[in-house]
Every structure is written in C-alpha cells, then in structure tokens.
Amino acid sequence: MNRFVVISGCSGGGKSTLLAELRERGYSTVEEPGRRVVREELQNGGAALPWVDEAAFLRRAFELAMADHADACGLEGWVFFDRSLIDAAAGLERVAGEPVSTKLDQSHRYHRCVFLAPPWPEIHVIDDQRRHGFDAAVVEYHHLLEVYSNLGYQVAILPKLAVGERVEFILQALGRDC
C-alpha cells in the first residue's frame, strides 16, 4: 500500500490549511510545489509565474514535485502532499497540450485514494501567490477530478467542514483503505 497521500482540488479550497493541521498532528507533509515556485520567481524577478508564463511555471512545478516524491521516500508513515506530480502534469496537458500519461509512470504513484477539495467560494482568497479568480479555480478542479479518475485513482471529495473534521474524514478514510 502506498503511503503517499495527495490532497488536491480547487485552488483556494483549504488544502494548505488542512496540511498545516496534519503537520501539527505529527504527520509528514509536502508543501505545494506551485506556491514554492511562485515565491522563488517573485523573489528573483523570474517569469515562470502562472500569470506570466503558465507553461514554464507548470514545468518548474512538475520538476519540483518529482524531487518531492523522491525526497519523501526517506520519510516514514503517511506522507501528505499538497498537490502532486499529477496536478502539474494535468496543468501542462490543459495549457500546453502535453498528455498527462507521457509525464507519469508507475514509479511515481500515490495512494489509490486521492482527496479533492471542492470549490468553496466562502474561503477562496486571492493573494500575491494566487491571482486567478474563483471561476478559473473551478475549471481547474473539474479538470483534476477527470484526470485523477482517468489515471485510476479513487477520488474522495472533502466535505466542507471545519479543518479538524476534514482531517478526521481523511484519516478515517485511510483507516478503512478508502
């Protein structure tokens, strides 16, 4: 059983907050690659930003997600990922027409159950690192839902509950193997 668990879905759907709670409970977590790319590009005056050169941004996020996957092999127990290789590959498919299947292989699988944060307008926030609106986030969500399903993952939609209850939902689902 793969112990790498993806939390993906709608941008601004509470994923990072959820990962912070899992980290506080002692679980290993991996920060979203895209956020790290944006921070670095903004700091260095780079152009690999989703609102400047989305394809370059997604390629950088994919490379970082590959490194994250390799680095996580040294961690024990459940490892929770804020997005994954699949998210970056799905974005490249959508933006640059690069098929997801050509970017992934069986050595980079995650736990069969993937948790998706649904569109949640009440908590969606635009900030310096996330500049796209809610409508774009909803389009992204539906694309990810389709991609994960097509790749054979069992998708569990996170309920719109308080963060602690969302964590319990995930842990209970994993306890019964989804």
Secondary structure, DSSP 4 states (H G I P E B T S, - for coil): ---EEEEEESTTSSHHHHHHHHHHTT-EEE--HHHHHHHHHHHHT-S-STTT-HHHHHHHHHHHHHHHHHHHTTS-S-EEEES-HHHHHHHHHHHH---GGGT--GGG---SEEEEEPP-TTT----SS--S-HHHHHHHHHHHHHHHHHTTPEEEEPPS--HHHHHHHHHHHHHTT-
